[in-house]
Structure formats: C-alpha cells, structure tokens
Amino acid sequence: MSATYHLAQVNIARTLAPLDDPLLRGFVEQLEPINQLAERSPGFVWRLQTEEGDATSIQLFDDPRLIVNLSLWQSFETLKNYVYSGDHLTVLKSKKRWMEKLDTPSLALWWLPAGERPTAQDAKQRLAELAADGPSARVFTFARPYPAPDAEQGAVDVQTADAIR
C-alpha cells in the first residue's frame, strides 16, 4: 500500500495596517481563539507557530504587513469543514475589515506524505507556482481540488484499513 497523505495549506493576507494598530484589534483578539479552535478540530495535524503560539511574526515575504498561516490536515474534507463553518467562517466573512485584496493567490493547497511537514519556503514556492501555472495536482485551491496521490492510485485510506482489521 502506498503512503498516506496529509493536506498542507498556506494562506496569506496583507493587513490594512500594522498588527498593533487599533484598526486590527478585532482581528488580533481573535487569533488565539481561532488557532485553538483549529487545533481542536477534527483532522488537524499541525500548524506553523512561534513560541508565542501564532505565526504573525514570521516574515515569509519582504512586506511586514503580509502575514502567513501554514497548517497540515488529515484530509481535504477536514480542512474544508474547519474553514467554512462555525467561528472560523465568521472571521473569514469579516476579512475585508482587516485585510487588503491581493492581486496574487492568497491560498494554496498541496499533498504531503504523512509524517512530513511543510516549510515556509515550500509554502512560498507553492503560492508562486499557483500564480504562474494555475491549479494542478501539485498545487490547487478549494475551488479546483485534486485527490491525494494514494487516492488516485486506488489505495485504501488509513481509516478504511483500520475498519477492515
């Protein structure tokens, strides 16, 4: 049987002001609860964070107002369920209050063998590939998803294998 895969996701956003500006207070106040919600969500595996527990101080790009979120999930479905429901969806709907619209893709998804972790440089590269070439099996979006490599090969996933045993 081939390796199982996890779904890596990166999303970036350019804040309308520095994070310590009163304009961003509502966003900043929600970071910790939303990060904790992600960590408690079904299918969550890992997220990029500093010792302080978030990733807002990680500079992936030259622009200090461009913030990054990088995480790993057990499946496309578990990530999609987290992103498009509950408190996270509420924050997502408020994004225009705190973030600028980018001219380049702000989200990229890709599969990694279970046990591997995406790096910040992987994330930057996948965003660039998506901008240059559009969605593919190598990097894609929620609107144009691709199945995990083991799904393409017809392999039995771990949950199904466990149920069979």
N, C-alpha and C positions, 0 to 999 in steps of 0.2 A: 504494500500500500504506500502511496506517496505521502509526503509530509502534509500536515495540516497547515493551513494558512490563517493569519490574522490580518485584519484590515487596518492599515495606517491611514491617518487623516491629518492634514495640516490645513489650518485656516489662518489667514492674516487679515488684519484690519488696520486702517490708518485713523487714529483718533483725531477728532476735531481740535483738540488742544492737548497739552501735556497732561499726564495722568494725575498730577497734583492740582490741576485747575478745577475750580468749583463746578464748571460745566460737566466734568466727568465723574463727579461724586457718586451719582446714582449707579453708574457702571462699575466703578471701583468697589463700592459697597456690596455689589452682588458677586464679585469674583470668588471669594472664599465659599459662600454657599453653593454656587453653581459648580465649582470644582469638586466640592464634597458630594454633591448630587451625582456628578459623573462617576466618581469613584465608587459610589454605592449602586450604580445602575447595573442591571444585568448585562453581561457581555463586556464590561470594562476590563481592560488588561493593564494599561499603563498610560501615564502622561508625562510630558516634559515639564519639569518644575525646578525651581531653585530651592535652597534651604528654607526660604520664606513660604514656600508652598504654591507659588504661581510662576508664570513664565513671562510676566510683563517686563522684567528687566533684561531678558535675553534678547540681544540685538542680532537678528538674522540678516538684516539689511542696514544700509547706511543711514536710513531715515529713523531717528529716535522715536518718532510717533507711530511707526509701523510695528504693531505687536503680533505675536505668533502664538498659536495654540497647536500643539502636536500631541496626538494620542494614538493609542492602539486598542482595537476592539476585536472581539471574537468573531464577529460577522458583520456583513453589510446591514442586516436587519437590526441587530442590537444597536449599532451606531445610529441608524436612521430613526429608530424608536426613541432614543435619547434626544436627538437633535430636534425632532419635530413633535414633541409632546411636553406637557407639564410646564414647570418653571423655566426650563431652558427655552422653550418656544416663546414664552412671554418675553424673555430677554432678547431673543432673536428679533422679535417684532419691534422692539424699541431701538434697534441698532442705529437707525438714522439719526437718533437724538445725539449719538456719541461718535459715530464713525462716518468718514467720507466714503463715497462710492469710488472704487478703484477701477482703473482702465484695464487692468490685467486680472486673470483669475485670482480669486481670493480663497478658493478651496481646491484641494487635490486629494484624491484617494488612491491607494495602491495596496497590493497584497504583499505580505512578507511571510516567509516561513515562520511557523510558531516558534517562539524562543528568541527570535531576532527582534531588535529594537530599531526603530527609525532614528536617524540622526537629524540634527538641524540642517546639515548640508544636504542630506537626502531630500528633505522637505523643500529646500530652496530649489534643488535640481528638478524635482517633480513639478513644482509650480511653473518653472521655466519651460519644461517640456510640454506641459498642458497649454501654455500660452503660445508656443511655437507650432505645435502639431495637432492640438485638439485632443479629445478623449481617445484612448486606446486601451488595450489590455494592460499596458504598462502604467498608465495614469489616467484617471477618469473622474467623473463627478456623480452626484446623486442623480442628476437628470439622465446621464448616459453611463450606467454602471456596467461593469464586466464581472463575470463569475471568477471565483478563486481558481487558480490553476488546477488544484485537485478536483474541483467540481467539473472543470472542462474535461478531465480525464476519466470522469465517472467514478472516482474513488468514494468510498463510504466515509462520511464525516465522523468525527470522534463521538458525538452524541449518539448517532445511529449505531456505531460499533459497540458502544457501551450497552445500549439497549439490547443488542443481539446476544451479548455474552450472558 
